[in-house]
Amino acid sequence: MSTIDSAKIKDAAGAVVDSVLSAKQSAEDLAHSLSTKVTEVKSHSADKLQSGAESVRRAAERGSAAAETVAEKLDAASSYIRLFDTRSLAADLRQTVKRYPLGSMVVGVLVGVYVGTLITRRNKIAR
């Protein structure tokens, strides 16, 4: 093997390593972004459920036992959402992707196609 061939191999290997590191960083950035969004949605959802419970309670003060039961259920749902640990969800997701990389890719493609279809339909309807 000549020195030119080994230099080309080293360059190619370096390019592969750079690509892998770049992909890893992109995946980490995406995971962080998703985690932040999930936390925001979780908090917003819990706030809305709690607000709904308060509204139902005000209506219950006018004499409805069923409204009080609904308010209790909304409070319970709000508490569940607030206590839900998004970090463990992200860790479980990472572990599943590592364990089943091909299946995870298939699911990712299917979700992408589904979301793309929804966006396309929404755009057609908006016209």
Backbone as XML, in Angstrom:
<?xml version="1.0"?>
<chain id="A" units="angstrom">
  <residue number="1" name="MET">
    <atom name="N" x="0.846" y="-1.169" z="0.000"/>
    <atom name="CA" x="0.000" y="0.000" z="0.000"/>
    <atom name="C" x="0.892" y="1.233" z="0.000"/>
  </residue>
  <residue number="2" name="SER">
    <atom name="N" x="0.593" y="2.170" z="-0.835"/>
    <atom name="CA" x="1.416" y="3.374" z="-0.929"/>
    <atom name="C" x="0.979" y="4.391" z="0.124"/>
  </residue>
  <residue number="3" name="THR">
    <atom name="N" x="1.822" y="5.394" z="0.304"/>
    <atom name="CA" x="1.502" y="6.436" z="1.284"/>
    <atom name="C" x="0.306" y="7.270" z="0.854"/>
  </residue>
  <residue number="4" name="ILE">
    <atom name="N" x="0.080" y="7.352" z="-0.434"/>
    <atom name="CA" x="-1.079" y="8.105" z="-0.935"/>
    <atom name="C" x="-2.360" y="7.384" z="-0.544"/>
  </residue>
  <residue number="5" name="ASP">
    <atom name="N" x="-2.357" y="6.061" z="-0.687"/>
    <atom name="CA" x="-3.532" y="5.285" z="-0.327"/>
    <atom name="C" x="-3.817" y="5.398" z="1.168"/>
  </residue>
  <residue number="6" name="SER">
    <atom name="N" x="-2.784" y="5.311" z="1.983"/>
    <atom name="CA" x="-3.008" y="5.396" z="3.431"/>
    <atom name="C" x="-3.458" y="6.807" z="3.814"/>
  </residue>
  <residue number="7" name="ALA">
    <atom name="N" x="-2.986" y="7.825" z="3.133"/>
    <atom name="CA" x="-3.433" y="9.194" z="3.408"/>
    <atom name="C" x="-4.908" y="9.350" z="3.038"/>
  </residue>
  <residue number="8" name="LYS">
    <atom name="N" x="-5.307" y="8.756" z="1.906"/>
    <atom name="CA" x="-6.714" y="8.824" z="1.499"/>
    <atom name="C" x="-7.588" y="8.084" z="2.501"/>
  </residue>
  <residue number="9" name="ILE">
    <atom name="N" x="-7.101" y="6.957" z="2.980"/>
    <atom name="CA" x="-7.861" y="6.173" z="3.961"/>
    <atom name="C" x="-8.011" y="6.966" z="5.259"/>
  </residue>
  <residue number="10" name="LYS">
    <atom name="N" x="-6.925" y="7.603" z="5.693"/>
    <atom name="CA" x="-6.995" y="8.406" z="6.918"/>
    <atom name="C" x="-7.964" y="9.572" z="6.738"/>
  </residue>
  <residue number="11" name="ASP">
    <atom name="N" x="-7.935" y="10.205" z="5.576"/>
    <atom name="CA" x="-8.852" y="11.313" z="5.315"/>
    <atom name="C" x="-10.303" y="10.829" z="5.319"/>
  </residue>
  <residue number="12" name="ALA">
    <atom name="N" x="-10.526" y="9.692" z="4.679"/>
    <atom name="CA" x="-11.883" y="9.140" z="4.632"/>
    <atom name="C" x="-12.355" y="8.752" z="6.028"/>
  </residue>
  <residue number="13" name="ALA">
    <atom name="N" x="-11.473" y="8.136" z="6.809"/>
    <atom name="CA" x="-11.824" y="7.751" z="8.175"/>
    <atom name="C" x="-12.122" y="8.994" z="9.007"/>
  </residue>
  <residue number="14" name="GLY">
    <atom name="N" x="-11.318" y="10.031" z="8.834"/>
    <atom name="CA" x="-11.563" y="11.282" z="9.551"/>
    <atom name="C" x="-12.899" y="11.893" z="9.183"/>
  </residue>
  <residue number="15" name="ALA">
    <atom name="N" x="-13.246" y="11.823" z="7.897"/>
    <atom name="CA" x="-14.525" y="12.360" z="7.442"/>
    <atom name="C" x="-15.685" y="11.570" z="8.040"/>
  </residue>
  <residue number="16" name="VAL">
    <atom name="N" x="-15.524" y="10.248" z="8.114"/>
    <atom name="CA" x="-16.574" y="9.406" z="8.707"/>
    <atom name="C" x="-16.741" y="9.738" z="10.184"/>
  </residue>
  <residue number="17" name="VAL">
    <atom name="N" x="-15.630" y="9.860" z="10.898"/>
    <atom name="CA" x="-15.685" y="10.191" z="12.324"/>
    <atom name="C" x="-16.348" y="11.553" z="12.513"/>
  </residue>
  <residue number="18" name="ASP">
    <atom name="N" x="-15.986" y="12.524" z="11.690"/>
    <atom name="CA" x="-16.605" y="13.851" z="11.780"/>
    <atom name="C" x="-18.111" y="13.771" z="11.533"/>
  </residue>
  <residue number="19" name="SER">
    <atom name="N" x="-18.513" y="12.977" z="10.550"/>
    <atom name="CA" x="-19.943" y="12.823" z="10.252"/>
    <atom name="C" x="-20.679" y="12.174" z="11.415"/>
  </residue>
  <residue number="20" name="VAL">
    <atom name="N" x="-20.086" y="11.158" z="11.999"/>
    <atom name="CA" x="-20.711" y="10.476" z="13.135"/>
    <atom name="C" x="-20.836" y="11.431" z="14.322"/>
  </residue>
  <residue number="21" name="LEU">
    <atom name="N" x="-19.782" y="12.177" z="14.607"/>
    <atom name="CA" x="-19.826" y="13.127" z="15.718"/>
    <atom name="C" x="-20.862" y="14.216" z="15.466"/>
  </residue>
  <residue number="22" name="SER">
    <atom name="N" x="-20.947" y="14.675" z="14.226"/>
    <atom name="CA" x="-21.936" y="15.686" z="13.871"/>
    <atom name="C" x="-23.353" y="15.132" z="14.037"/>
  </residue>
  <residue number="23" name="ALA">
    <atom name="N" x="-23.572" y="13.903" z="13.593"/>
    <atom name="CA" x="-24.891" y="13.273" z="13.735"/>
    <atom name="C" x="-25.241" y="13.089" z="15.208"/>
  </residue>
  <residue number="24" name="LYS">
    <atom name="N" x="-24.256" y="12.698" z="15.999"/>
    <atom name="CA" x="-24.489" y="12.515" z="17.431"/>
    <atom name="C" x="-24.886" y="13.845" z="18.073"/>
  </residue>
  <residue number="25" name="GLN">
    <atom name="N" x="-24.182" y="14.909" z="17.731"/>
    <atom name="CA" x="-24.495" y="16.226" z="18.288"/>
    <atom name="C" x="-25.890" y="16.670" z="17.861"/>
  </residue>
  <residue number="26" name="SER">
    <atom name="N" x="-26.217" y="16.421" z="16.598"/>
    <atom name="CA" x="-27.552" y="16.788" z="16.110"/>
    <atom name="C" x="-28.629" y="16.022" z="16.861"/>
  </residue>
  <residue number="27" name="ALA">
    <atom name="N" x="-28.399" y="14.743" z="17.110"/>
    <atom name="CA" x="-29.366" y="13.923" z="17.848"/>
    <atom name="C" x="-29.511" y="14.425" z="19.283"/>
  </residue>
  <residue number="28" name="GLU">
    <atom name="N" x="-28.399" y="14.792" z="19.904"/>
    <atom name="CA" x="-28.451" y="15.315" z="21.273"/>
    <atom name="C" x="-29.202" y="16.649" z="21.309"/>
  </residue>
  <residue number="29" name="ASP">
    <atom name="N" x="-28.946" y="17.501" z="20.318"/>
    <atom name="CA" x="-29.643" y="18.784" z="20.239"/>
    <atom name="C" x="-31.152" y="18.568" z="20.059"/>
  </residue>
  <residue number="30" name="LEU">
    <atom name="N" x="-31.504" y="17.622" z="19.197"/>
    <atom name="CA" x="-32.909" y="17.319" z="18.964"/>
    <atom name="C" x="-33.555" y="16.781" z="20.235"/>
  </residue>
  <residue number="31" name="ALA">
    <atom name="N" x="-32.862" y="15.877" z="20.933"/>
    <atom name="CA" x="-33.401" y="15.322" z="22.176"/>
    <atom name="C" x="-33.628" y="16.420" z="23.207"/>
  </residue>
  <residue number="32" name="HIS">
    <atom name="N" x="-32.678" y="17.354" z="23.314"/>
    <atom name="CA" x="-32.828" y="18.458" z="24.269"/>
    <atom name="C" x="-34.010" y="19.337" z="23.886"/>
  </residue>
  <residue number="33" name="SER">
    <atom name="N" x="-34.121" y="19.630" z="22.599"/>
    <atom name="CA" x="-35.218" y="20.467" z="22.115"/>
    <atom name="C" x="-36.566" y="19.798" z="22.370"/>
  </residue>
  <residue number="34" name="LEU">
    <atom name="N" x="-36.649" y="18.492" z="22.089"/>
    <atom name="CA" x="-37.890" y="17.763" z="22.327"/>
    <atom name="C" x="-38.233" y="17.736" z="23.807"/>
  </residue>
  <residue number="35" name="SER">
    <atom name="N" x="-37.223" y="17.519" z="24.644"/>
    <atom name="CA" x="-37.443" y="17.493" z="26.087"/>
    <atom name="C" x="-37.979" y="18.827" z="26.575"/>
  </residue>
  <residue number="36" name="THR">
    <atom name="N" x="-37.431" y="19.917" z="26.057"/>
    <atom name="CA" x="-37.890" y="21.246" z="26.438"/>
    <atom name="C" x="-39.341" y="21.456" z="26.007"/>
  </residue>
  <residue number="37" name="LYS">
    <atom name="N" x="-39.659" y="21.056" z="24.775"/>
    <atom name="CA" x="-41.025" y="21.207" z="24.273"/>
    <atom name="C" x="-42.003" y="20.360" z="25.080"/>
  </residue>
  <residue number="38" name="VAL">
    <atom name="N" x="-41.618" y="19.120" z="25.394"/>
    <atom name="CA" x="-42.492" y="18.247" z="26.175"/>
    <atom name="C" x="-42.758" y="18.862" z="27.540"/>
  </residue>
  <residue number="39" name="THR">
    <atom name="N" x="-41.728" y="19.422" z="28.154"/>
    <atom name="CA" x="-41.895" y="20.062" z="29.458"/>
    <atom name="C" x="-42.848" y="21.246" z="29.357"/>
  </residue>
  <residue number="40" name="GLU">
    <atom name="N" x="-42.706" y="22.050" z="28.304"/>
    <atom name="CA" x="-43.591" y="23.195" z="28.117"/>
    <atom name="C" x="-45.044" y="22.744" z="27.908"/>
  </residue>
  <residue number="41" name="VAL">
    <atom name="N" x="-45.232" y="21.739" z="27.060"/>
    <atom name="CA" x="-46.577" y="21.237" z="26.782"/>
    <atom name="C" x="-47.175" y="20.620" z="28.039"/>
  </residue>
  <residue number="42" name="LYS">
    <atom name="N" x="-46.351" y="19.891" z="28.775"/>
    <atom name="CA" x="-46.798" y="19.256" z="30.008"/>
    <atom name="C" x="-47.295" y="20.307" z="30.991"/>
  </residue>
  <residue number="43" name="SER">
    <atom name="N" x="-46.523" y="21.344" z="31.180"/>
    <atom name="CA" x="-46.887" y="22.408" z="32.115"/>
    <atom name="C" x="-48.161" y="23.122" z="31.654"/>
  </residue>
  <residue number="44" name="HIS">
    <atom name="N" x="-48.226" y="23.435" z="30.375"/>
    <atom name="CA" x="-49.399" y="24.120" z="29.825"/>
    <atom name="C" x="-50.650" y="23.253" z="29.987"/>
  </residue>
  <residue number="45" name="SER">
    <atom name="N" x="-50.527" y="21.956" z="29.686"/>
    <atom name="CA" x="-51.659" y="21.039" z="29.806"/>
    <atom name="C" x="-52.130" y="20.929" z="31.249"/>
  </residue>
  <residue number="46" name="ALA">
    <atom name="N" x="-51.185" y="20.809" z="32.172"/>
    <atom name="CA" x="-51.545" y="20.715" z="33.584"/>
    <atom name="C" x="-52.244" y="21.987" z="34.042"/>
  </residue>
  <residue number="47" name="ASP">
    <atom name="N" x="-51.749" y="23.136" z="33.608"/>
    <atom name="CA" x="-52.388" y="24.407" z="33.970"/>
    <atom name="C" x="-53.822" y="24.470" z="33.448"/>
  </residue>
  <residue number="48" name="LYS">
    <atom name="N" x="-54.023" y="24.045" z="32.210"/>
    <atom name="CA" x="-55.366" y="24.073" z="31.620"/>
    <atom name="C" x="-56.304" y="23.120" z="32.350"/>
  </residue>
  <residue number="49" name="LEU">
    <atom name="N" x="-55.808" y="21.934" z="32.709"/>
    <atom name="CA" x="-56.646" y="20.982" z="33.447"/>
    <atom name="C" x="-57.029" y="21.553" z="34.810"/>
  </residue>
  <residue number="50" name="GLN">
    <atom name="N" x="-56.066" y="22.162" z="35.470"/>
    <atom name="CA" x="-56.347" y="22.737" z="36.776"/>
    <atom name="C" x="-57.347" y="23.892" z="36.650"/>
  </residue>
  <residue number="51" name="SER">
    <atom name="N" x="-57.186" y="24.705" z="35.624"/>
    <atom name="CA" x="-58.124" y="25.798" z="35.380"/>
    <atom name="C" x="-59.521" y="25.251" z="35.107"/>
  </residue>
  <residue number="52" name="GLY">
    <atom name="N" x="-59.588" y="24.181" z="34.338"/>
    <atom name="CA" x="-60.875" y="23.542" z="34.062"/>
    <atom name="C" x="-61.516" y="23.009" z="35.335"/>
  </residue>
  <residue number="53" name="ALA">
    <atom name="N" x="-60.701" y="22.432" z="36.202"/>
    <atom name="CA" x="-61.213" y="21.923" z="37.473"/>
    <atom name="C" x="-61.795" y="23.055" z="38.312"/>
  </residue>
  <residue number="54" name="GLU">
    <atom name="N" x="-61.109" y="24.192" z="38.322"/>
    <atom name="CA" x="-61.600" y="25.338" z="39.087"/>
    <atom name="C" x="-62.927" y="25.848" z="38.514"/>
  </residue>
  <residue number="55" name="SER">
    <atom name="N" x="-63.027" y="25.862" z="37.192"/>
    <atom name="CA" x="-64.279" y="26.298" z="36.559"/>
    <atom name="C" x="-65.425" y="25.354" z="36.902"/>
  </residue>
  <residue number="56" name="VAL">
    <atom name="N" x="-65.140" y="24.072" z="36.868"/>
    <atom name="CA" x="-66.167" y="23.078" z="37.189"/>
    <atom name="C" x="-66.573" y="23.210" z="38.654"/>
  </residue>
  <residue number="57" name="ARG">
    <atom name="N" x="-65.606" y="23.464" z="39.528"/>
    <atom name="CA" x="-65.923" y="23.637" z="40.959"/>
    <atom name="C" x="-66.850" y="24.838" z="41.176"/>
  </residue>
  <residue number="58" name="ARG">
    <atom name="N" x="-66.577" y="25.919" z="40.448"/>
    <atom name="CA" x="-67.453" y="27.094" z="40.577"/>
    <atom name="C" x="-68.883" y="26.736" z="40.154"/>
  </residue>
  <residue number="59" name="ALA">
    <atom name="N" x="-68.978" y="25.923" z="39.093"/>
    <atom name="CA" x="-70.301" y="25.484" z="38.655"/>
    <atom name="C" x="-70.913" y="24.537" z="39.692"/>
  </residue>
  <residue number="60" name="ALA">
    <atom name="N" x="-70.079" y="23.738" z="40.345"/>
    <atom name="CA" x="-70.566" y="22.783" z="41.339"/>
    <atom name="C" x="-71.112" y="23.488" z="42.566"/>
  </residue>
  <residue number="61" name="GLU">
    <atom name="N" x="-70.586" y="24.668" z="42.848"/>
    <atom name="CA" x="-71.079" y="25.421" z="44.004"/>
    <atom name="C" x="-72.556" y="25.746" z="43.860"/>
  </residue>
  <residue number="62" name="ARG">
    <atom name="N" x="-73.039" y="25.701" z="42.650"/>
    <atom name="CA" x="-74.461" y="25.971" z="42.414"/>
    <atom name="C" x="-75.295" y="24.708" z="42.537"/>
  </residue>
  <residue number="63" name="GLY">
    <atom name="N" x="-74.658" y="23.601" z="42.990"/>
    <atom name="CA" x="-75.471" y="22.448" z="43.360"/>
    <atom name="C" x="-75.330" y="21.186" z="42.536"/>
  </residue>
  <residue number="64" name="SER">
    <atom name="N" x="-74.235" y="20.933" z="41.877"/>
    <atom name="CA" x="-74.110" y="19.720" z="41.083"/>
    <atom name="C" x="-73.022" y="18.814" z="41.648"/>
  </residue>
  <residue number="65" name="ALA">
    <atom name="N" x="-73.410" y="17.640" z="42.120"/>
    <atom name="CA" x="-72.442" y="16.666" z="42.645"/>
    <atom name="C" x="-71.597" y="16.101" z="41.501"/>
  </residue>
  <residue number="66" name="ALA">
    <atom name="N" x="-72.186" y="15.949" z="40.333"/>
    <atom name="CA" x="-71.441" y="15.424" z="39.182"/>
    <atom name="C" x="-70.319" y="16.374" z="38.790"/>
  </residue>
  <residue number="67" name="ALA">
    <atom name="N" x="-70.562" y="17.662" z="38.893"/>
    <atom name="CA" x="-69.536" y="18.651" z="38.551"/>
    <atom name="C" x="-68.353" y="18.534" z="39.504"/>
  </residue>
  <residue number="68" name="GLU">
    <atom name="N" x="-68.604" y="18.277" z="40.771"/>
    <atom name="CA" x="-67.516" y="18.099" z="41.745"/>
    <atom name="C" x="-66.689" y="16.863" z="41.398"/>
  </residue>
  <residue number="69" name="THR">
    <atom name="N" x="-67.335" y="15.800" z="40.965"/>
    <atom name="CA" x="-66.621" y="14.583" z="40.563"/>
    <atom name="C" x="-65.736" y="14.863" z="39.352"/>
  </residue>
  <residue number="70" name="VAL">
    <atom name="N" x="-66.254" y="15.605" z="38.393"/>
    <atom name="CA" x="-65.471" y="15.973" z="37.210"/>
    <atom name="C" x="-64.280" y="16.828" z="37.616"/>
  </residue>
  <residue number="71" name="ALA">
    <atom name="N" x="-64.495" y="17.766" z="38.522"/>
    <atom name="CA" x="-63.408" y="18.631" z="38.988"/>
    <atom name="C" x="-62.316" y="17.805" z="39.663"/>
  </residue>
  <residue number="72" name="GLU">
    <atom name="N" x="-62.703" y="16.824" z="40.458"/>
    <atom name="CA" x="-61.714" y="15.954" z="41.116"/>
    <atom name="C" x="-60.905" y="15.184" z="40.077"/>
  </residue>
  <residue number="73" name="LYS">
    <atom name="N" x="-61.567" y="14.683" z="39.044"/>
    <atom name="CA" x="-60.864" y="13.939" z="37.983"/>
    <atom name="C" x="-59.899" y="14.851" z="37.233"/>
  </residue>
  <residue number="74" name="LEU">
    <atom name="N" x="-60.321" y="16.081" z="36.957"/>
    <atom name="CA" x="-59.434" y="17.029" z="36.279"/>
    <atom name="C" x="-58.233" y="17.366" z="37.147"/>
  </residue>
  <residue number="75" name="ASP">
    <atom name="N" x="-58.439" y="17.535" z="38.443"/>
    <atom name="CA" x="-57.320" y="17.777" z="39.358"/>
    <atom name="C" x="-56.360" y="16.598" z="39.379"/>
  </residue>
  <residue number="76" name="ALA">
    <atom name="N" x="-56.903" y="15.395" z="39.393"/>
    <atom name="CA" x="-56.053" y="14.197" z="39.402"/>
    <atom name="C" x="-55.227" y="14.114" z="38.119"/>
  </residue>
  <residue number="77" name="ALA">
    <atom name="N" x="-55.850" y="14.428" z="36.992"/>
    <atom name="CA" x="-55.122" y="14.410" z="35.718"/>
    <atom name="C" x="-54.040" y="15.479" z="35.711"/>
  </residue>
  <residue number="78" name="SER">
    <atom name="N" x="-54.353" y="16.641" z="36.246"/>
    <atom name="CA" x="-53.377" y="17.725" z="36.321"/>
    <atom name="C" x="-52.177" y="17.315" z="37.169"/>
  </residue>
  <residue number="79" name="SER">
    <atom name="N" x="-52.439" y="16.708" z="38.307"/>
    <atom name="CA" x="-51.354" y="16.250" z="39.183"/>
    <atom name="C" x="-50.502" y="15.191" z="38.497"/>
  </residue>
  <residue number="80" name="TYR">
    <atom name="N" x="-51.150" y="14.259" z="37.797"/>
    <atom name="CA" x="-50.412" y="13.209" z="37.095"/>
    <atom name="C" x="-49.472" y="13.816" z="36.055"/>
  </residue>
  <residue number="81" name="ILE">
    <atom name="N" x="-49.983" y="14.760" z="35.296"/>
    <atom name="CA" x="-49.164" y="15.383" z="34.250"/>
    <atom name="C" x="-48.005" y="16.153" z="34.866"/>
  </residue>
  <residue number="82" name="ARG">
    <atom name="N" x="-48.248" y="16.862" z="35.954"/>
    <atom name="CA" x="-47.171" y="17.618" z="36.606"/>
    <atom name="C" x="-46.080" y="16.689" z="37.139"/>
  </residue>
  <residue number="83" name="LEU">
    <atom name="N" x="-46.465" y="15.525" z="37.639"/>
    <atom name="CA" x="-45.498" y="14.603" z="38.240"/>
    <atom name="C" x="-44.824" y="13.688" z="37.224"/>
  </residue>
  <residue number="84" name="PHE">
    <atom name="N" x="-45.350" y="13.637" z="36.011"/>
    <atom name="CA" x="-44.790" y="12.760" z="34.978"/>
    <atom name="C" x="-43.352" y="13.179" z="34.688"/>
  </residue>
  <residue number="85" name="ASP">
    <atom name="N" x="-42.434" y="12.219" z="34.730"/>
    <atom name="CA" x="-41.007" y="12.499" z="34.570"/>
    <atom name="C" x="-40.603" y="12.370" z="33.104"/>
  </residue>
  <residue number="86" name="THR">
    <atom name="N" x="-40.392" y="13.511" z="32.444"/>
    <atom name="CA" x="-40.027" y="13.486" z="31.027"/>
    <atom name="C" x="-38.610" y="12.961" z="30.824"/>
  </residue>
  <residue number="87" name="ARG">
    <atom name="N" x="-37.749" y="13.125" z="31.828"/>
    <atom name="CA" x="-36.375" y="12.621" z="31.691"/>
    <atom name="C" x="-36.360" y="11.106" z="31.593"/>
  </residue>
  <residue number="88" name="SER">
    <atom name="N" x="-37.194" y="10.449" z="32.402"/>
    <atom name="CA" x="-37.222" y="8.988" z="32.322"/>
    <atom name="C" x="-37.822" y="8.546" z="30.995"/>
  </residue>
  <residue number="89" name="LEU">
    <atom name="N" x="-38.771" y="9.321" z="30.470"/>
    <atom name="CA" x="-39.334" y="9.009" z="29.161"/>
    <atom name="C" x="-38.260" y="9.101" z="28.090"/>
  </residue>
  <residue number="90" name="ALA">
    <atom name="N" x="-37.447" y="10.167" z="28.144"/>
    <atom name="CA" x="-36.368" y="10.340" z="27.172"/>
    <atom name="C" x="-35.339" y="9.221" z="27.309"/>
  </residue>
  <residue number="91" name="ALA">
    <atom name="N" x="-35.005" y="8.848" z="28.538"/>
    <atom name="CA" x="-34.041" y="7.758" z="28.751"/>
    <atom name="C" x="-34.595" y="6.442" z="28.226"/>
  </residue>
  <residue number="92" name="ASP">
    <atom name="N" x="-35.872" y="6.185" z="28.475"/>
    <atom name="CA" x="-36.499" y="4.961" z="27.957"/>
    <atom name="C" x="-36.508" y="4.949" z="26.439"/>
  </residue>
  <residue number="93" name="LEU">
    <atom name="N" x="-36.767" y="6.109" z="25.846"/>
    <atom name="CA" x="-36.783" y="6.213" z="24.386"/>
    <atom name="C" x="-35.395" y="5.939" z="23.814"/>
  </residue>
  <residue number="94" name="ARG">
    <atom name="N" x="-34.363" y="6.531" z="24.428"/>
    <atom name="CA" x="-32.990" y="6.278" z="23.967"/>
    <atom name="C" x="-32.645" y="4.796" z="24.058"/>
  </residue>
  <residue number="95" name="GLN">
    <atom name="N" x="-33.010" y="4.178" z="25.171"/>
    <atom name="CA" x="-32.712" y="2.761" z="25.375"/>
    <atom name="C" x="-33.439" y="1.899" z="24.335"/>
  </residue>
  <residue number="96" name="THR">
    <atom name="N" x="-34.666" y="2.235" z="24.038"/>
    <atom name="CA" x="-35.429" y="1.481" z="23.042"/>
    <atom name="C" x="-34.809" y="1.633" z="21.659"/>
  </residue>
  <residue number="97" name="VAL">
    <atom name="N" x="-34.393" y="2.853" z="21.311"/>
    <atom name="CA" x="-33.764" y="3.088" z="20.007"/>
    <atom name="C" x="-32.455" y="2.310" z="19.910"/>
  </residue>
  <residue number="98" name="LYS">
    <atom name="N" x="-31.683" y="2.262" z="20.979"/>
    <atom name="CA" x="-30.431" y="1.498" z="20.965"/>
    <atom name="C" x="-30.701" y="0.005" z="20.837"/>
  </residue>
  <residue number="99" name="ARG">
    <atom name="N" x="-31.742" y="-0.460" z="21.501"/>
    <atom name="CA" x="-32.052" y="-1.890" z="21.477"/>
    <atom name="C" x="-32.648" y="-2.312" z="20.140"/>
  </residue>
  <residue number="100" name="TYR">
    <atom name="N" x="-33.466" y="-1.452" z="19.535"/>
    <atom name="CA" x="-34.147" y="-1.781" z="18.285"/>
    <atom name="C" x="-33.909" y="-0.678" z="17.248"/>
  </residue>
  <residue number="101" name="PRO">
    <atom name="N" x="-32.677" y="-0.538" z="16.740"/>
    <atom name="CA" x="-32.398" y="0.576" z="15.825"/>
    <atom name="C" x="-33.188" y="0.510" z="14.514"/>
  </residue>
  <residue number="102" name="LEU">
    <atom name="N" x="-33.313" y="-0.662" z="13.934"/>
    <atom name="CA" x="-34.028" y="-0.775" z="12.673"/>
    <atom name="C" x="-35.513" y="-0.484" z="12.869"/>
  </residue>
  <residue number="103" name="GLY">
    <atom name="N" x="-36.098" y="-1.063" z="13.887"/>
    <atom name="CA" x="-37.512" y="-0.805" z="14.181"/>
    <atom name="C" x="-37.762" y="0.659" z="14.478"/>
  </residue>
  <residue number="104" name="SER">
    <atom name="N" x="-36.817" y="1.277" z="15.188"/>
    <atom name="CA" x="-36.953" y="2.697" z="15.510"/>
    <atom name="C" x="-36.917" y="3.541" z="14.251"/>
  </residue>
  <residue number="105" name="MET">
    <atom name="N" x="-36.047" y="3.165" z="13.316"/>
    <atom name="CA" x="-35.988" y="3.899" z="12.044"/>
    <atom name="C" x="-37.298" y="3.749" z="11.287"/>
  </residue>
  <residue number="106" name="VAL">
    <atom name="N" x="-37.855" y="2.547" z="11.267"/>
    <atom name="CA" x="-39.118" y="2.314" z="10.561"/>
    <atom name="C" x="-40.231" y="3.155" z="11.188"/>
  </residue>
  <residue number="107" name="VAL">
    <atom name="N" x="-40.292" y="3.157" z="12.516"/>
    <atom name="CA" x="-41.297" y="3.961" z="13.207"/>
    <atom name="C" x="-41.089" y="5.440" z="12.895"/>
  </residue>
  <residue number="108" name="GLY">
    <atom name="N" x="-39.838" y="5.895" z="12.908"/>
    <atom name="CA" x="-39.539" y="7.290" z="12.588"/>
    <atom name="C" x="-39.999" y="7.668" z="11.185"/>
  </residue>
  <residue number="109" name="VAL">
    <atom name="N" x="-39.745" y="6.783" z="10.233"/>
    <atom name="CA" x="-40.176" y="7.042" z="8.850"/>
    <atom name="C" x="-41.698" y="7.085" z="8.775"/>
  </residue>
  <residue number="110" name="LEU">
    <atom name="N" x="-42.370" y="6.147" z="9.431"/>
    <atom name="CA" x="-43.835" y="6.118" z="9.409"/>
    <atom name="C" x="-44.428" y="7.381" z="10.042"/>
  </residue>
  <residue number="111" name="VAL">
    <atom name="N" x="-43.860" y="7.803" z="11.152"/>
    <atom name="CA" x="-44.328" y="9.031" z="11.802"/>
    <atom name="C" x="-44.081" y="10.226" z="10.877"/>
  </residue>
  <residue number="112" name="GLY">
    <atom name="N" x="-42.922" y="10.263" z="10.234"/>
    <atom name="CA" x="-42.622" y="11.343" z="9.303"/>
    <atom name="C" x="-43.584" y="11.398" z="8.141"/>
  </residue>
  <residue number="113" name="VAL">
    <atom name="N" x="-43.908" y="10.239" z="7.588"/>
    <atom name="CA" x="-44.868" y="10.179" z="6.478"/>
    <atom name="C" x="-46.239" y="10.645" z="6.951"/>
  </residue>
  <residue number="114" name="TYR">
    <atom name="N" x="-46.644" y="10.197" z="8.134"/>
    <atom name="CA" x="-47.949" y="10.590" z="8.681"/>
    <atom name="C" x="-48.019" y="12.102" z="8.899"/>
  </residue>
  <residue number="115" name="VAL">
    <atom name="N" x="-46.996" y="12.663" z="9.524"/>
    <atom name="CA" x="-46.974" y="14.100" z="9.780"/>
    <atom name="C" x="-46.950" y="14.864" z="8.454"/>
  </residue>
  <residue number="116" name="GLY">
    <atom name="N" x="-46.163" y="14.373" z="7.493"/>
    <atom name="CA" x="-46.124" y="15.006" z="6.177"/>
    <atom name="C" x="-47.483" y="14.996" z="5.503"/>
  </residue>
  <residue number="117" name="THR">
    <atom name="N" x="-48.198" y="13.887" z="5.643"/>
    <atom name="CA" x="-49.542" y="13.777" z="5.073"/>
    <atom name="C" x="-50.489" y="14.773" z="5.732"/>
  </residue>
  <residue number="118" name="LEU">
    <atom name="N" x="-50.401" y="14.879" z="7.063"/>
    <atom name="CA" x="-51.257" y="15.843" z="7.772"/>
    <atom name="C" x="-50.980" y="17.273" z="7.321"/>
  </residue>
  <residue number="119" name="ILE">
    <atom name="N" x="-49.709" y="17.600" z="7.187"/>
    <atom name="CA" x="-49.341" y="18.954" z="6.765"/>
    <atom name="C" x="-49.828" y="19.222" z="5.348"/>
  </residue>
  <residue number="120" name="THR">
    <atom name="N" x="-49.663" y="18.244" z="4.483"/>
    <atom name="CA" x="-50.117" y="18.397" z="3.091"/>
    <atom name="C" x="-51.623" y="18.591" z="3.034"/>
  </residue>
  <residue number="121" name="ARG">
    <atom name="N" x="-52.358" y="17.798" z="3.815"/>
    <atom name="CA" x="-53.816" y="17.939" z="3.831"/>
    <atom name="C" x="-54.221" y="19.314" z="4.349"/>
  </residue>
  <residue number="122" name="ARG">
    <atom name="N" x="-53.550" y="19.757" z="5.402"/>
    <atom name="CA" x="-53.870" y="21.065" z="5.988"/>
    <atom name="C" x="-53.623" y="22.176" z="4.960"/>
  </residue>
  <residue number="123" name="ASN">
    <atom name="N" x="-52.523" y="22.056" z="4.214"/>
    <atom name="CA" x="-52.229" y="23.060" z="3.199"/>
    <atom name="C" x="-53.259" y="23.057" z="2.087"/>
  </residue>
  <residue number="124" name="LYS">
    <atom name="N" x="-53.729" y="21.862" z="1.685"/>
    <atom name="CA" x="-54.741" y="21.775" z="0.640"/>
    <atom name="C" x="-56.063" y="22.377" z="1.102"/>
  </residue>
  <residue number="125" name="ILE">
    <atom name="N" x="-56.410" y="22.137" z="2.358"/>
    <atom name="CA" x="-57.650" y="22.664" z="2.907"/>
    <atom name="C" x="-57.575" y="24.187" z="3.019"/>
  </residue>
  <residue number="126" name="ALA">
    <atom name="N" x="-56.415" y="24.703" z="3.377"/>
    <atom name="CA" x="-56.259" y="26.147" z="3.557"/>
    <atom name="C" x="-56.393" y="26.905" z="2.243"/>
  </residue>
  <residue number="127" name="ARG">
    <atom name="N" x="-56.153" y="26.260" z="1.131"/>
    <atom name="CA" x="-56.205" y="26.948" z="-0.170"/>
    <atom name="C" x="-57.575" y="27.212" z="-0.575"/>
  </residue>
</chain>
